């Protein structure tokens, strides 16, 4: 989809962002490690990113029927083949806002922490690679409406800043 939008001049990579939560965070992680050139910014919330070790943490063992088992050689190869954490390499990544909730009972926060550290260690771009920890929040984020609004404002502000939009900009031009 990003390639299509860029090739057909709907946008440019420096104006394009991606966002995903949970399994969508896995998708964002895979995209930014496989095609970091397609996006200027990414928000990756409550992500599953280490597909080789995911069954060892939190609810991971219950997802083996869905994702496969790293203990099976063939399934290990498949999991490793797209595991975002295992494909971090020195390159220019988009600006990244990685989020996790301290009380997440589904996806262990180690995924976001490990991935953020790995990206920060190898990215020469100078783009921000940030980690946000939401206290008193679960897998879906803040529990109250004001928490959800604050989280959305943080994400949208980050994305708008990174793709060069301002709140007073006329988007029709």
C-alpha positions, 0 to 999 in steps of 0.5 A: 500500500505504501509503495502504491501511494508513493508510486502514484504521487499521493504522498512521499515517504517523508510524509507517510506514517504507520501505526499499529497496536498489538498484532498490528504492532508486530506488523509495524515492526516487520515493516520498519525492519523490512522496508524502513525507507517507506515511512518517515514515522511509526507508532508501535503500541503494545507490540509483539516483536521477538517471535523466537522467544514470544512463548516464554513471556506473558500469554505467549504460550497460548499463541503457539497455535496461531503463530507457530512454535519456535521449538519446531525447526520449520516453524522456527525458520518461519518465525525467525524469517519475519521476527522484527527484533531479529532483523534490526540492522544498521540502517536509517529507520523512521522516527519511532514511538514505541509504547507499552503499558506497565500493566499489560497482561497480554504482550510482555513489555520486554518486546517494546523495551528490547526492540527500542534498545536494539534500534537505538544502538544501530540507527545513524539517522538521528531520528528519534526512537522513543519508548513510552511507558503508560503507568496504570494501563493495560494492553489497550492503553489508559483506562479512563477517557482522559487517559485515552485522549492524552495518549491519542494527543501524544501519538498524533503530535509525534506523527504530525511533527515527524511528517512536517504537519502543523495544527494550523496548516491548511491540508488542502494545499 
